[in-house]
Amino acid sequence: MSLRKCHGILIRTFNFSEADKIASFYTDEGKLRLIARGARKPRSRFASALEPLNYGQVVYFERSNSDLHSLSSFDVINRFERIKGDLDRFSSASMAAELVDIVSVEGMPDRDGFRLFTEYLSLVEGSGEPDLVTYAFALKFLSHSGFRPQLERCVSCLSPIKGSPWFSALSGGVLCASCAAKSRGQRFAITRGTLETMRRMLNGDISRSTRFRADRVCKEEIRRTIASFIRSQTDRELRSLRFIESIERVVP
């Protein structure tokens, strides 16, 4: 085994045995699954370090014949306390981390994706609209990972969108009213304002995402669009989205 170092963000943990945990990190070397020996013990050296969204230096032993490596240490540099101390920010950042976990490929270096995620966390920590920053990140990270929704023209006839747009996750983007009427797959109408907002999110720099403002209807349509697109492209559900929706039902 060889000793390796990198910087990473903890995106997920789960119990592995009575004493150990599996920690999933998104790093500048790609996504890594590392076994943290003794992490479930009361006096474990990993106890406070293995919290979701912690950023730091990861030191691990790489096994040449396995995708599951052994965590040696995790020195936390930034705990993003302002995210964890705010329910809206934390639920939004949890959605982003879950998306990264679903879409990223284990062991494949992706420095641009890692930079995008770290910049996102810094932005959402100080944002008054963490959900909109997260939706902008989701669209950009999906596009970066090869899952770019078609938002500029009708995905079916390639004509510019005039009038009321529709979204078809199965088709991979927006439909004009004419093609939507003929489509047999599941699709739903979105407002023109929602489409324009998603275009700016997708095409603009992530640093400008803190400037977005939207009403409740627009936010719900963007969330539905992203959720349906992720489901269609990955066959996975974002469980964190259900939590966000439950919060909104309780806190209008």
C-alpha positions as CSV (number, residue, x, y, z in Angstrom):
1,M,0.0,0.0,0.0
2,S,1.2,3.5,-0.8
3,L,0.5,6.6,1.3
4,R,-1.3,9.4,-0.5
5,K,-2.5,12.9,0.3
6,C,-5.1,15.2,-1.2
7,H,-7.7,17.8,-0.3
8,G,-11.3,16.7,0.0
9,I,-14.8,17.4,1.2
10,L,-16.7,14.7,3.1
11,I,-20.0,14.1,1.3
12,R,-21.2,10.9,2.9
13,T,-20.6,8.4,5.7
14,F,-22.2,5.1,6.6
15,N,-21.6,2.4,9.1
16,F,-19.5,-0.5,7.9
17,S,-19.2,-2.7,11.0
18,E,-19.5,-2.5,14.7
19,A,-16.4,-0.2,14.9
20,D,-15.8,1.2,11.4
21,K,-17.3,3.6,9.0
22,I,-17.0,4.2,5.2
23,A,-16.3,7.8,4.4
24,S,-17.0,9.1,0.9
25,F,-14.9,12.1,0.0
26,Y,-15.0,14.3,-3.1
27,T,-11.4,15.4,-3.7
28,D,-9.1,17.0,-6.2
29,E,-8.3,13.4,-7.2
30,G,-11.9,12.4,-7.7
31,K,-14.4,10.6,-5.5
32,L,-12.8,8.3,-2.9
33,R,-14.3,5.7,-0.6
34,L,-12.2,5.2,2.5
35,I,-12.6,2.9,5.5
36,A,-12.2,4.8,8.8
37,R,-11.1,2.1,11.3
38,G,-12.6,2.5,14.7
39,A,-14.6,5.6,13.7
40,R,-17.7,4.4,15.6
41,K,-15.9,4.0,18.9
42,P,-16.6,6.7,21.5
43,R,-13.0,7.9,21.7
44,S,-12.2,7.6,18.0
45,R,-9.7,10.1,16.6
46,F,-12.1,10.6,13.7
47,A,-15.1,11.4,15.9
48,S,-15.4,15.2,15.2
49,A,-13.7,15.1,11.8
50,L,-16.1,12.9,10.0
51,E,-19.0,15.4,9.8
52,P,-20.7,16.0,6.4
53,L,-19.3,18.9,4.4
54,N,-16.0,19.2,6.3
55,Y,-13.2,20.3,4.1
56,G,-9.6,19.3,4.8
57,Q,-6.5,17.3,4.0
58,V,-7.1,13.6,3.5
59,V,-4.3,11.1,4.1
60,Y,-5.0,7.5,3.1
61,F,-3.4,4.2,2.2
62,E,-4.1,3.3,-1.4
63,R,-4.8,-0.4,-2.1
64,S,-3.8,-1.4,-5.6
65,N,-6.3,-4.2,-5.9
66,S,-9.4,-2.4,-4.4
67,D,-11.5,0.7,-4.7
68,L,-11.9,0.8,-0.9
69,H,-8.8,2.4,0.6
70,S,-7.9,3.0,4.2
71,L,-8.2,6.5,5.9
72,S,-5.1,7.4,7.9
73,S,-6.1,10.9,8.9
74,F,-8.4,13.8,8.0
75,D,-7.2,17.2,9.2
76,V,-10.2,19.6,8.9
77,I,-9.4,23.0,7.5
78,N,-13.0,24.4,7.2
79,R,-16.1,23.0,8.8
80,F,-18.5,25.5,7.1
81,E,-20.1,26.3,10.4
82,R,-22.5,28.9,8.9
83,I,-23.9,26.3,6.7
84,K,-24.4,23.7,9.4
85,G,-25.9,26.3,11.8
86,D,-28.7,27.2,9.4
87,L,-31.4,24.7,8.3
88,D,-32.0,26.3,4.9
89,R,-28.3,26.4,4.0
90,F,-27.6,22.9,5.4
91,S,-30.5,21.3,3.6
92,S,-29.5,23.0,0.3
93,A,-25.8,22.0,0.7
94,S,-26.9,18.5,1.5
95,M,-28.7,18.3,-1.8
96,A,-25.5,19.5,-3.6
97,A,-23.4,16.9,-1.8
98,E,-25.9,14.2,-2.7
99,L,-25.8,15.2,-6.3
100,V,-22.0,15.1,-6.3
101,D,-22.1,11.6,-4.8
102,I,-24.6,10.4,-7.4
103,V,-23.0,11.9,-10.5
104,S,-19.2,11.8,-9.8
105,V,-17.2,8.8,-10.9
106,E,-15.1,7.1,-8.3
107,G,-11.3,7.4,-8.7
108,M,-11.5,9.7,-11.7
109,P,-9.6,13.0,-11.2
110,D,-11.8,16.1,-11.7
111,R,-10.1,19.2,-10.5
112,D,-12.6,21.5,-12.2
113,G,-15.5,19.8,-10.6
114,F,-13.8,19.9,-7.2
115,R,-13.2,23.7,-7.6
116,L,-16.8,24.2,-8.6
117,F,-18.0,22.4,-5.5
118,T,-15.7,24.2,-3.1
119,E,-16.6,27.6,-4.6
120,Y,-20.3,26.7,-4.3
121,L,-19.9,25.9,-0.5
122,S,-18.2,29.3,0.1
123,L,-21.0,31.1,-1.8
124,V,-23.9,29.3,-0.1
125,E,-22.4,29.9,3.3
126,G,-23.0,33.7,2.9
127,S,-26.0,33.6,0.7
128,G,-29.5,34.8,1.6
129,E,-30.9,32.5,-1.1
130,P,-29.1,29.2,-0.6
131,D,-31.7,27.3,-2.6
132,L,-31.1,29.4,-5.8
133,V,-27.3,29.1,-5.4
134,T,-27.8,25.3,-5.1
135,Y,-30.0,25.1,-8.2
136,A,-27.4,27.1,-10.1
137,F,-24.7,24.7,-8.9
138,A,-26.8,21.6,-9.7
139,L,-27.3,22.7,-13.3
140,K,-23.6,23.6,-13.8
141,F,-22.3,20.4,-12.1
142,L,-24.7,18.3,-14.2
143,S,-23.5,20.0,-17.4
144,H,-19.8,19.7,-16.3
145,S,-20.4,16.0,-15.8
146,G,-21.9,15.4,-19.2
147,F,-25.6,15.8,-18.3
148,R,-26.5,19.2,-19.9
149,P,-30.2,19.9,-20.3
150,Q,-31.2,21.6,-23.6
151,L,-32.7,24.9,-22.5
152,E,-32.0,27.1,-25.6
153,R,-34.2,25.5,-28.2
154,C,-36.9,22.9,-28.5
155,V,-35.2,19.6,-28.0
156,S,-37.5,18.0,-30.5
157,C,-37.8,20.4,-33.5
158,L,-34.8,22.7,-32.6
159,S,-36.9,25.8,-33.0
160,P,-36.5,28.8,-30.7
161,I,-39.0,28.6,-27.8
162,K,-41.9,31.0,-28.4
163,G,-44.9,31.2,-26.1
164,S,-45.2,28.8,-23.1
165,P,-42.3,26.4,-22.7
166,W,-42.6,22.8,-21.5
167,F,-39.9,20.6,-20.0
168,S,-39.4,16.9,-20.8
169,A,-36.8,15.1,-18.7
170,L,-37.0,12.0,-20.9
171,S,-36.3,14.2,-24.0
172,G,-33.5,16.0,-22.2
173,G,-34.8,19.6,-22.3
174,V,-37.5,22.1,-23.2
175,L,-40.2,21.6,-25.7
176,C,-42.2,24.1,-27.6
177,A,-45.9,24.1,-27.2
178,S,-46.5,22.3,-30.5
179,C,-44.0,19.5,-29.8
180,A,-45.3,19.2,-26.2
181,A,-48.8,18.6,-27.5
182,K,-47.5,15.7,-29.7
183,S,-45.2,14.3,-27.1
184,R,-46.3,11.0,-25.4
185,G,-43.8,11.2,-22.6
186,Q,-44.2,12.9,-19.3
187,R,-43.7,16.7,-19.5
188,F,-44.9,19.7,-17.6
189,A,-45.3,23.4,-18.3
190,I,-42.9,26.0,-16.9
191,T,-43.1,29.8,-17.0
192,R,-41.0,31.8,-19.3
193,G,-39.4,33.5,-16.3
194,T,-38.3,30.1,-14.9
195,L,-36.8,29.1,-18.2
196,E,-34.8,32.4,-18.4
197,T,-33.6,32.0,-14.9
198,M,-32.4,28.5,-15.5
199,R,-30.6,29.7,-18.7
200,R,-28.7,32.3,-16.7
201,M,-27.9,29.7,-14.0
202,L,-26.5,27.3,-16.6
203,N,-24.6,29.7,-18.7
204,G,-23.4,32.2,-16.1
205,D,-20.5,32.0,-13.7
206,I,-21.2,30.3,-10.4
207,S,-19.9,33.4,-8.6
208,R,-23.0,35.4,-9.8
209,S,-25.5,32.9,-8.4
210,T,-25.9,34.9,-5.2
211,R,-27.6,37.6,-7.2
212,F,-30.5,35.5,-8.3
213,R,-34.0,36.3,-7.0
214,A,-37.1,34.3,-7.6
215,D,-40.6,33.9,-6.3
216,R,-42.0,30.6,-4.8
217,V,-43.5,29.4,-8.1
218,C,-40.3,29.9,-10.0
219,K,-38.3,28.1,-7.3
220,E,-40.7,25.1,-7.3
221,E,-40.5,24.9,-11.1
222,I,-36.7,24.9,-11.1
223,R,-36.6,22.3,-8.4
224,R,-39.1,20.1,-10.2
225,T,-37.2,20.5,-13.4
226,I,-33.8,19.6,-11.8
227,A,-35.3,16.6,-9.9
228,S,-37.0,15.1,-12.9
229,F,-33.9,15.6,-15.1
230,I,-31.6,13.9,-12.5
231,R,-34.1,11.0,-12.1
232,S,-34.3,10.6,-15.9
233,Q,-30.5,10.7,-16.5
234,T,-29.3,8.7,-13.5
235,D,-32.2,6.6,-12.3
236,R,-31.7,8.0,-8.9
237,E,-33.8,10.1,-6.6
238,L,-32.4,13.0,-4.5
239,R,-33.6,12.1,-1.0
240,S,-32.5,15.5,0.3
241,L,-35.1,17.2,-2.0
242,R,-37.9,15.4,-0.1
243,F,-36.5,16.9,3.1
244,I,-36.5,20.4,1.6
245,E,-40.1,20.0,0.5
246,S,-41.1,18.8,3.9
247,I,-39.5,21.9,5.5
248,E,-41.4,24.2,3.1
249,R,-44.7,22.5,4.0
250,V,-44.1,23.2,7.7
251,V,-42.5,26.7,7.3
252,P,-44.5,28.6,4.6
